[in-house]
Amino acid sequence: MDAKALICDEQQNFALTAVVLNDPAPDQVAIRTHFTGVSIGTEFGLISGKISKMDRNPFPLCTGYQGTGTIEAVGADIDNFAVGDEVYFRGNDAMRLADGTEVGCVSGGHCSRIVTRPNTTHGVAKMVPGAGMDVASLFVMPAVGLYGVDMANPRMGDTVVVHGVGMIGLGVVAACAQRGCVVVAVDIDEKPLAVAKALGADCAINGKKQDVAAVVQELAPEGADVVFECTGHPQCIDPAIALCRRFGSFVWQGHY
């Protein structure tokens, strides 16, 4: 099956390249891609070698682990998906260049077509009715935030600090607001802080303009009940932990 994918070589050059996918096996589906979401931290880590997901040299490499599209073929063993279904997907199972060179699929989502096993943990799911395919293509990162909230289990009335409100942090903000927590969003950019407020944050702190520790202490003199560090930057860990009360909870949502 012919397709085009965003391929990165060992010199970190990107090109939209012709690739070949296997035809769907009986337990696979083929998807026509509409949108894929970019995860800056994870994908940069893979490309730069800071994160390793393969035993061999991964280049040429195709990243991308979240996207949306329409199913265009289903294997004989698949009975829960049909041609025309609009779906979320995680990536390709395998890919090669036109000359037969194997492409490192981690997860290979930045491709015009997807061939994958849908009924796996990182498979395929039908889209929620009414969800826009463009916005929905970023579904994984807010879900990472939701999982972190489930782990920490903050309760109604708890003071929660979300340190960094990118896609993951905004997922934390929304989930904690739904639980009835007092949500404090921290970032250095006014735009995501405004989105955090729209999603339910009670307070937004701009770290470039305000003393984060002082504002949090005013809101919670003994410290926050839960602190979520969502920037992914190691240098932010200690300042974020310092915002937490004694015997509180600290969640490091991701590291790169």
Buried (B, 14 or more C-beta within 10 A) or exposed (E): EEBBBBBBEEEEEEEEBEBBBBEBBEBBBBBEBBBBBBBEBBBBBBBEEEBEBEEEEBBBBBBBBBBBBBBBBBBEEBEEBEEEBBBBBBBBBEBBBEEEEEBBBBBBBBBBBBBBBBBEEEBBEBBEEEBEBEEBBBBBBBBBBBBBBEEBEBEEEBBBBBBBBBBBBBBBBBBBBEBEBBBBBBBBBEEBBBBBBEBBBBBBBBBEEEEBEEBBBEBBEEBBBBBBBBBBBEEBBEBBBEBBBEEBBBBBBBBB
